[in-house]
Amino acid sequence: MMNYKKIVVACCALFMATTLSAQKALDPELQKQVDQIATTIKSDPSGAAKAYEELLKGKNKKNVSLIAAIGTAYLENDNMQMAIFYRDKGDEVNSRSAELYMLKGDIDLKNKKVGSAGASYQQAMNADKDCFEAYSKFARIYVGVNPQLSVEKLEEYKARHPQDVRVDRELGNAYYQMGKYGNAKTAYDTFMKSGQPNEQDYARYSNLLFLSKDYAESLDMAKQGLTLNPDDHLMKRMLVYNNYELKNYAEGVTAAENFFANPDTTYFSYLDHLYYGRLLFKQNSSAKAIAEFEKALSMDETKAAEILKELSSVYESLQDYPNAIVCYNKYLEAAESDDVQDLFMLGRLNYMAASLPETAEQLTDTTATGISVVKAGYIAEADTIFAEVAQRVPDSYLGTFWRARVNALADPETTLGLAKPYYEAALAILQANEKSAPANIIECLRYLGYYYVQQGELELSEPYWQKILEIDPNEATAKQAMEWISQSK
């Protein structure tokens, strides 16, 4: 009885070793015949079936690798029924072979049974730890839901086969899904140098290089990829983005025109229109740029803050300050910004709007000081904003300095001295800081000197002009003022 048990245990061990061991790779000549017959599966299904039956006769009858290869050929030619037939046929020979597990996984995946497919690929890995296809397909299944698991499996394979650059491509894809673009780029660097990249690889690598701000290399990869497929949408996009970042604006516009020539707009994103708008703006096509920015805004309102801020800049370049202000206010609302720099920029836009020459129509409705109601409105808004800037950053001269400028616009003849207290306060802050720009100090001194001239108080005016000449002995206005004061004494 004891000997019988030992024999049974030995047989079971032998059975497990056989069924869990890796199968030998299919003979290349047999694979070639499988592939040749596969070309007739759709055109001559009965002939293909007979040919495969003949191929499986004799010594090949129990060749599970061949059976799995035939099943795969049927699956790739959309004949699920025969693929399942050969899957079941393989089960009768060796249900635990890596090749058969791969066929089972592929059938399940085709039937959208993702969990079952993943389990089959895992079993294929258990049966053959060197089966790259098992690792790669498993990784692709889980990369969208558990990319870390995908990376772990691929690293297992890479540890066994460090020279197999195919795994670097898969690792690059997994890291990309995780948002680890630096790791993804490193993996793709290895594959692109030693592997056999296809157009999708060039597109992905170009994108990774772009995200890494390596714009020149990204552009080169996109160009190389387009030699494989001149109509590749992703690589055409990379031409647009990279040319903008590299300041190749003319080339970028041409690339964008080619990119948008595709009538299928479902392939366009808000960022595509945003980059096109940026390129047009740099090429002084502001009206067209505005249209592209507005398209970008209509496509993705979640990016409103980014788009509106740039759109405001386009209007500003056109000196269309009313629209620039509207867009900037919308930007502040969308960004929920409480940043003092953003607030300052809004004040500056209102100041620029107030600085524009008034139209005849505007001058039909004026204030007591002779400026138009429209201009007064911009002045009041700018003054309120700069007052808040000064209150929030009291150690900075900017808020008070720009309040001075705004109030100077409200008092064009400098008779009321509306800007005087602000220039005085700004001057004190500027003079206390050794790094202050001399031009700003001179502006304060010039206003105060001129104000006292207007008031007829030349003795109070003279020191301001003298201080200007100490800073810049060749300052023309100060020299003229000193000559005039000297003659007037």
C-alpha positions, 0 to 999 in steps of 0.5 A, a space after each residue: 500500500 505504501 509503495 502504491 501511495 508513493 507512486 501516486 504522489 510521484 505521478 501527481 507531481 510529474 503531472 503538475 510539473 508537466 502541466 504547469 511548465 512552459 510550453 515550447 514555442 511554436 515551431 516557426 514553420 508551423 506558425 508560418 502555415 497557420 498564418 498563411 491559412 488564416 488569410 483564407 478564413 474569411 474568404 474560404 472558411 471551409 477550406 481553412 477549416 480543412 487545412 487546419 485539420 490536416 495540420 493537426 494530424 499525426 505528431 501535431 495532434 496533441 500540440 497545444 501550442 499549435 491548437 492555441 495558435 489556430 484558435 488565435 487565428 480564428 479570433 483575430 479573424 472575428 470567428 468566435 465560434 471556431 476560436 472557442 472550439 479550438 480553446 475547448 480542443 486545447 483543454 482536452 490536451 493540456 488545460 493548463 498551458 500558457 498558450 491556452 491560457 492566453 487564448 482564453 484571456 483573449 477570448 474573454 477580453 473580446 467578449 468584454 469579460 475583463 476580470 476573467 481575461 485578467 485571471 487567464 493572463 495571470 495563469 499564463 504568467 504562472 505557467 510561463 514566467 517568460 511569456 511577455 504577452 501575458 505580462 503586457 496584456 495583463 498590464 494593459 487590462 489593469 492600467 486604467 484601474 490599477 496602474 500600480 499593479 500593472 507596473 509591478 507585473 511589468 517590473 517582475 518581467 523586466 527583472 527576468 529580462 532586462 534587455 527586452 525593451 518591449 517591456 519598457 514601452 509597456 512600463 512607459 504606458 503604465 507610468 503615463 496613466 499614473 501621471 508619472 511622466 518623468 518615469 514614463 519618459 525614462 522608460 520610453 527613452 530606452 525603448 525608442 533607442 533600442 526598440 522598434 517604435 510604431 506611429 503610436 509610440 512616436 505619438 506617445 513619446 512626443 507627448 511625453 517629451 512635450 510634458 517634460 518641456 523638451 519641445 525641440 525633441 518632441 517636435 522632432 519625434 512628431 515629425 519622424 512619426 508623421 513619416 510613418 503616418 502623415 495623417 496621424 492626428 496626435 502628432 499633427 497636434 504636437 507640431 502645433 503645440 511645440 512650434 508655439 513653445 519654440 516661438 516658431 509662430 509662422 510654422 505653428 500657424 501652418 501646422 494648425 491650419 493643416 491640423 484643423 483641416 480635418 472636418 471631424 471636430 470630435 477630435 479637437 480639444 479646447 487646448 487645440 483652439 487655445 494654442 491656435 489662438 496663441 499662434 494667431 495672436 503672435 502673428 498679429 491676427 488678433 481677430 482670428 485669435 479671439 475667435 479661437 479663444 472663444 471656441 476654446 471657452 465654449 468647449 470647456 468652461 472648466 478651463 475658463 480662468 486660463 482662457 479668459 485671462 489670455 483673451 483679456 490680453 488679446 483685447 488689451 493688445 488691441 487697446 479694446 480695454 472695455 472688453 479686456 476688463 470684461 474678460 478679466 473680471 470673468 477670469 477673476 470670478 472663474 479663478 476665484 482669485 484673491 491674489 493682489 497681483 490679479 487685483 492690480 492688473 485689473 486696476 491697470 486695465 481700468 487706468 489704461 481705459 481711462 487714458 484713451 482719448 475721449 471720443 466726440 460722443 463721450 464728450 457730450 456727457 462730461 463731469 464738472 472737471 470736464 472729463 467724460 462720464 465714461 472716463 470718470 467711471 474708469 478712473 473711479 474704478 481704478 482708484 478704488 482698486 488701487 486703494 485696496 492694493 495699497 491697503 493690502 500691501 502697505 509696504 509697496 509703493 505700487 498701490 499709492 503710486 498708481 492711485 496718483 496716476 489715476 487721480 492725475 487723469 481726473 485732474 488734467 490741468 493739475 489745478 486741483 492737486 488730486 494726485 498730490 497726496 498720493 505722489 507724496 506718499 509714494 515718493 516717501 516709500 520709494 526714497 526709503 528703498 535703495 532699490 527703487 527705480 529712479 524713473 518712478 522717483 522722478 515721476 513723483 518729483 516732476 508732478 509735485 514740482 509742476 503742481 507748485 508751478 501751477 499754484 505760483 509757488 516757485 520756491 516750493 517747486 524749485 527743490 523738486 526739480 533740483 532733486 530730479 537733476 541730482 538723479 539725472 543731470 540731463 533730464 530735459 523737463 527739470 532743466 527747462 523748469 529750473 531755467 524758467 524759475 530762475 528767469 521768473 525770480 
